[in-house]
Amino acid sequence: MRTTEPDRWFGPALGALVAVAAAGLGALLAGPAGALAGGVGGVLAGRFLHRARTRRFRRRRALLAQPFPPAWRTVLEEWSDHYHRLSPERRRRFEDDVRVFVAEKRVTGVDVKVTDELRLLVAASAVTLSLGWPDYDWDALSEVLLYPQDFGRDYSFEARELSGQAHGWGTVILSVPSLRESFDDPDDAYHVGFHEFAHLLDLEATQFDGIPSGMPEAVAQEWVRLMDREMPRLRRGKSVIDDYGADEPAEFLAVAVEAFFEASLALRARHAEVYALLRDYFGQDPASWDEARGLRP
């Protein structure tokens, strides 16, 4: 996540623009004295607007100036297999992004006590996906709701049809038992956190179309071609990717992301083009990192 102040030229430029506009208005209304007063007021207004715009980044710098909590590192070491893949430099970045996520994103329990451990599991789910994008802030996310169990399509607990859901307005719902299970088995290509946050990467004007945001047009066309080719394999049960993604592009993306991070070596071996495209998109190479720590497909 971005921790440096963006566009350093913006503050002075904004101040100058506001000062010139205010001075011109002041001159029009009250002559030279009005121009002077307007110019001074414009400079002050520009500084105020710039400070308001950069408040988030100043808060982040203060947050990251503190040591990472040892108890939080213990949670990541215990639960996050992706954390173990990373080089020391990437681990530090992962920890920084987790801290910012926990500090800035609202996680609400529904009949669930939201502990630090649960906040960290939610944050690790999101940060695993966005680690390769230093400036990504999960701005599409409005809130994460934690449910005590799987739930029905009517959001009741009478049926257990869903373990997670992402909404077009930016709310993500996660079943706590399913979230824990996702981290507990890191090799089964199932992870409800990765799945639902992958949907948010697909969010465009409250719609999901299965094409991740930020893909160049040519890459997006290649992704659509791969989806069209791979979906029949899912239906035949001949894929590392879960067959839940067989009928709908948005679900294909989500389960492919699960496989990319959870069954990386198998996905690369059996779906090389899908793996390569997601590797380039996420700026991460988990299969190579698994090989480096002695794992095999």
matplotlib code that plots the C-alpha trace (Angstrom):
import matplotlib.pyplot as plt

x = [0.0, 1.2, 3.1, 4.8, 3.1, 1.8, 2.6, 4.9, 4.3, 0.6, 0.6, 2.6, 0.7, -2.6, -1.7, -0.5, -3.6, -5.9, -3.9, -4.0, -7.8, -8.4, -6.2, -8.0, -11.4, -10.2, -8.9, -12.2, -14.2, -11.9, -8.9, -5.3, -6.1, -8.6, -6.0, -3.5, -6.1, -7.3, -3.8, -3.0, -6.2, -5.7, -2.2, -3.7, -6.6, -4.2, -2.1, -5.2, -6.4, -3.0, -2.7, -6.2, -5.3, -2.1, -3.4, -3.7, -0.1, 1.2, -0.8, 0.7, 4.2, 3.6, 2.1, 4.9, 7.6, 6.6, 8.0, 5.7, 4.0, 5.7, 2.4, 1.1, 4.2, 3.5, 0.0, 1.3, 4.0, 1.4, -1.4, 0.0, 1.8, 2.3, 4.2, 6.7, 7.3, 8.5, 12.0, 12.9, 12.3, 8.9, 8.0, 8.6, 6.4, 3.7, 3.8, 3.6, 0.6, -1.1, -0.7, -2.1, -5.1, -5.9, -5.7, -7.8, -10.4, -13.5, -14.0, -17.3, -18.4, -22.0, -22.4, -18.6, -16.0, -13.4, -10.0, -6.6, -6.1, -9.2, -8.3, -4.9, -6.4, -8.7, -5.8, -3.5, -6.2, -6.2, -2.5, -1.5, -3.2, -2.0, 1.6, 3.0, 1.3, 3.0, 0.4, -2.8, -5.1, -8.2, -10.3, -13.2, -13.5, -16.0, -16.4, -15.7, -18.4, -17.5, -20.2, -20.0, -20.7, -21.6, -24.8, -27.7, -28.4, -30.9, -28.1, -29.7, -27.9, -30.6, -29.0, -25.2, -24.8, -22.1, -18.8, -18.3, -19.7, -18.5, -21.0, -20.8, -20.9, -17.7, -18.8, -17.2, -18.8, -16.6, -17.5, -15.0, -14.8, -14.3, -11.7, -9.7, -10.0, -8.7, -5.5, -5.3, -4.9, -2.7, -2.4, -6.0, -6.8, -9.5, -9.4, -12.5, -10.5, -8.6, -11.8, -13.8, -11.1, -10.4, -14.0, -13.2, -10.4, -13.0, -15.4, -16.2, -19.2, -20.8, -20.6, -18.4, -17.3, -14.4, -11.7, -9.4, -9.1, -6.0, -5.3, -4.2, -6.7, -4.5, -3.9, -7.6, -8.4, -5.9, -7.5, -10.9, -9.5, -8.0, -11.2, -13.1, -10.6, -10.3, -14.0, -14.7, -11.8, -13.3, -16.7, -14.9, -13.1, -9.7, -8.4, -6.5, -9.0, -12.2, -15.2, -17.2, -15.7, -17.0, -20.1, -19.4, -16.4, -16.4, -16.3, -13.6, -11.4, -11.9, -11.2, -8.2, -6.8, -7.3, -5.4, -2.6, -1.8, -2.7, -1.8, 0.9, 3.2, 0.3, -1.3, 2.0, 2.5, -1.0, -2.2, 1.0, -0.6, -3.1, -0.3, 2.0, -0.8, -1.6, 2.1, 2.5, -0.7, 0.0, 3.7, 4.3, 5.7, 4.6, 5.5, 9.1, 9.1, 7.7, 10.4, 13.1, 11.9, 12.0, 8.4, 7.3, 3.9]
y = [0.0, 3.5, 5.0, 7.9, 11.2, 11.2, 13.9, 16.2, 18.9, 18.9, 20.8, 23.8, 23.8, 23.7, 26.5, 28.7, 28.0, 28.8, 31.9, 33.2, 32.6, 34.2, 37.2, 37.7, 37.5, 39.9, 42.4, 42.2, 42.9, 45.3, 46.4, 45.9, 45.5, 42.8, 41.1, 41.0, 39.6, 37.1, 35.9, 35.4, 33.6, 31.4, 30.3, 29.3, 27.5, 25.6, 24.5, 23.3, 21.3, 19.8, 18.7, 17.2, 15.3, 13.8, 13.1, 9.4, 9.1, 11.0, 8.7, 5.7, 6.9, 7.3, 3.9, 2.2, 4.0, 1.6, -1.9, -4.7, -6.3, -9.7, -11.3, -10.4, -11.9, -15.1, -15.2, -14.7, -17.4, -19.8, -19.2, -17.7, -20.1, -17.3, -15.3, -18.3, -18.1, -14.6, -13.1, -11.0, -7.8, -9.0, -10.2, -6.6, -5.2, -7.8, -6.8, -3.1, -3.7, -5.9, -3.1, -0.5, -2.7, -3.5, 0.2, 1.5, -1.2, -1.9, -5.5, -6.1, -9.3, -10.5, -12.7, -12.9, -11.3, -9.7, -10.5, -9.4, -12.9, -12.6, -9.1, -10.5, -13.4, -11.0, -8.6, -11.5, -12.7, -9.3, -8.5, -11.8, -10.7, -7.1, -7.5, -7.0, -3.6, -1.1, 1.6, -0.5, 0.5, -1.7, 1.4, -0.7, -2.3, -0.7, -3.3, -6.9, -8.7, -11.9, -14.5, -17.3, -20.0, -20.6, -18.9, -19.0, -16.8, -14.9, -14.3, -16.5, -19.3, -21.9, -23.0, -23.3, -22.6, -19.9, -19.5, -16.0, -13.3, -10.0, -7.3, -4.7, -1.9, -3.2, -5.3, -8.7, -11.4, -14.2, -17.2, -17.5, -21.3, -21.4, -18.6, -20.5, -23.7, -21.9, -21.0, -24.3, -26.2, -24.1, -26.6, -27.5, -24.6, -23.5, -20.1, -18.1, -15.0, -15.1, -15.9, -13.0, -10.4, -11.6, -10.6, -7.0, -6.9, -7.6, -4.9, -2.3, 0.0, -2.5, -5.3, -8.4, -9.6, -11.8, -9.5, -8.1, -4.4, -2.8, -5.4, -3.8, -4.4, -7.0, -8.9, -8.8, -10.3, -13.1, -13.7, -14.1, -16.5, -18.6, -18.6, -19.8, -22.6, -23.7, -23.7, -27.0, -28.6, -27.5, -29.1, -32.4, -32.4, -32.2, -29.0, -27.9, -25.0, -25.8, -26.6, -23.9, -21.5, -23.5, -21.5, -17.8, -15.7, -13.9, -17.2, -18.5, -15.6, -16.1, -19.9, -19.4, -16.9, -19.5, -22.0, -19.6, -18.9, -22.3, -24.9, -22.8, -25.6, -27.7, -24.8, -23.9, -27.5, -28.1, -24.6, -22.8, -19.9, -19.2, -19.3, -17.0, -14.4, -14.3, -14.2, -11.1, -9.5, -10.0, -9.4, -12.5, -16.0, -18.3, -21.5, -20.5, -19.5, -22.9, -24.6, -22.5, -23.9, -27.5, -28.2, -30.2, -30.4]
z = [0.0, -0.8, 2.1, 0.4, -0.3, -3.9, -6.5, -4.5, -7.1, -6.4, -3.2, -4.4, -7.8, -6.0, -3.7, -6.6, -8.6, -5.7, -4.9, -8.4, -8.7, -5.3, -6.1, -9.4, -7.7, -5.0, -7.6, -9.5, -6.3, -4.4, -6.5, -5.4, -1.7, -2.6, -4.8, -1.9, 0.5, -2.0, -2.8, 0.9, 1.5, -1.6, -0.4, 3.0, 1.4, -0.9, 2.0, 3.9, 0.9, 0.4, 4.0, 4.0, 0.8, 2.3, 5.8, 5.1, 4.0, 7.1, 9.3, 7.5, 7.9, 11.7, 11.9, 10.1, 12.1, 15.0, 15.2, 13.9, 16.9, 17.7, 18.5, 15.0, 13.4, 15.3, 13.9, 10.3, 10.8, 12.2, 9.6, 6.4, 4.1, 1.6, 4.3, 4.5, 0.7, 0.8, 0.9, 4.0, 2.0, 0.8, 4.3, 5.6, 2.9, 3.7, 7.3, 6.4, 4.2, 6.8, 9.4, 7.1, 6.2, 9.8, 10.7, 7.8, 6.9, 8.9, 10.0, 11.8, 13.5, 13.2, 16.3, 16.2, 18.5, 16.2, 17.6, 16.4, 15.0, 12.8, 11.6, 10.6, 8.7, 6.8, 6.1, 5.0, 2.6, 0.9, 1.1, -0.4, -3.6, -3.6, -2.4, -5.8, -6.2, -3.9, -4.5, -4.2, -1.4, -1.6, -2.1, -3.5, -0.1, 2.2, 5.0, 5.9, 7.8, 9.7, 10.1, 12.7, 10.1, 6.5, 5.5, 3.1, 0.1, 2.2, 4.8, 7.4, 9.1, 8.5, 5.2, 4.7, 1.0, 1.1, 2.9, 1.5, -0.7, -2.3, -3.1, -5.8, -3.3, -1.7, 1.3, 1.7, 3.9, 5.2, 7.3, 10.2, 10.2, 6.4, 6.7, 9.3, 7.3, 4.2, 6.0, 7.8, 4.5, 2.2, -0.7, -1.6, -4.0, -1.7, 0.1, 0.8, 1.6, -1.7, -3.6, -2.3, -2.5, -6.1, -6.8, -5.7, -8.2, -10.8, -9.6, -12.2, -11.7, -9.2, -11.8, -12.0, -15.4, -14.7, -16.1, -13.4, -13.2, -14.5, -17.2, -20.5, -23.3, -25.1, -21.9, -21.0, -24.5, -23.8, -20.4, -22.0, -24.6, -21.8, -19.8, -22.9, -23.4, -19.7, -18.7, -20.6, -18.8, -15.5, -16.4, -17.3, -14.0, -15.8, -14.1, -11.1, -11.0, -9.1, -11.3, -9.4, -12.0, -15.0, -15.9, -15.0, -15.8, -12.5, -10.6, -13.0, -12.0, -8.3, -8.3, -10.7, -8.1, -5.4, -7.4, -8.3, -4.6, -3.1, -5.8, -7.6, -8.8, -10.1, -11.8, -13.5, -14.6, -16.0, -16.9, -17.9, -19.8, -16.9, -14.4, -16.5, -17.0, -13.3, -12.4, -14.5, -13.4, -9.6, -9.9, -7.9, -8.7, -5.9, -7.8, -8.1, -4.5, -3.6, -5.6, -3.8, -0.5, -1.8, -2.7, -5.7, -7.5]

ax = plt.figure().add_subplot(projection="3d")
ax.plot(x, y, z, "-o")
ax.set_aspect("equal")
plt.show()
